[in-house]
Amino acid sequence: MKLPRNVSGSDLLAALRRLGYEAVRKRGSHVRVTTQINGEHHEVIPLHSPIRVKTLSSILKSIARHHEMTVEELLNAIDL
């Protein structure tokens, strides 16, 4: 599975809203998002365009682990 290479921070934020994530604070070029689904989970999203692949991979792995799914299933669920 290959990660998308052209995902911006704002695109990722919009996609994560489908999983119940909401922006709770912003500091500089980073936004902290939180969800209460399956327990509380926080993640920091850089508002860069595009997000570096290594950073995107780390974010997606953390979210997938929280929601008990694979990264591929996560990408399909959020349409990235």
DRENKELO-957570 format. One record per residue (C-alpha): chain; x, y, z; residue number from 1. Coordinates in steps of 0.25 Angstrom, whole numbers. Example, Ala and Ser with C-alpha at 12.3 -4.5 7.8 and 13.67 -1.06 7.14 Angstrom:
  c     c1     c2     c3    k
  A     49    -18     31    1
  A     55     -4     29    2
END
This chain:
  c     c1     c2     c3    k
  A      0      0      0    1
  A      6     14     -4    2
  A      2     26      4    3
  A     -3     38     -4    4
  A      8     48     -6    5
  A      0     61     -8    6
  A     -8     62      5    7
  A     -9     76     11    8
  A    -12     78     26    9
  A    -25     84     23   10
  A    -29     72     14   11
  A    -25     63     26   12
  A    -33     71     36   13
  A    -45     70     27   14
  A    -44     55     25   15
  A    -42     53     40   16
  A    -55     59     43   17
  A    -62     47     37   18
  A    -56     39     49   19
  A    -61     49     59   20
  A    -48     57     61   21
  A    -50     72     64   22
  A    -40     83     65   23
  A    -38     87     80   24
  A    -26     97     78   25
  A    -16    103     69   26
  A     -2    108     71   27
  A      6    113     60   28
  A      5    104     48   29
  A      0     92     56   30
  A    -14     88     60   31
  A    -18     78     71   32
  A    -30     69     68   33
  A    -37     60     78   34
  A    -48     49     77   35
  A    -56     43     88   36
  A    -59     31     79   37
  A    -53     18     85   38
  A    -48     26     96   39
  A    -40     39     96   40
  A    -30     41     86   41
  A    -21     53     82   42
  A    -13     56     70   43
  A     -5     68     65   44
  A     -7     71     50   45
  A      3     81     43   46
  A     -4     90     34   47
  A      7     88     23   48
  A      5     86      8   49
  A      8     75      6   50
  A     10     68     19   51
  A     23     60     18   52
  A     21     45     16   53
  A     28     40     28   54
  A     20     50     37   55
  A      7     46     30   56
  A     10     31     32   57
  A     13     33     47   58
  A     -1     41     48   59
  A     -9     30     41   60
  A     -2     19     48   61
  A     -6     25     62   62
  A    -20     28     57   63
  A    -22     14     51   64
  A    -17      7     64   65
  A    -26     15     72   66
  A    -38     11     64   67
  A    -33     -3     63   68
  A    -32     -4     48   69
  A    -21     -4     37   70
  A    -15      8     31   71
  A    -21      3     18   72
  A    -35      2     24   73
  A    -33     16     30   74
  A    -30     22     17   75
  A    -42     16     11   76
  A    -51     21     22   77
  A    -46     35     21   78
  A    -45     35      6   79
  A    -31     39      4   80
END
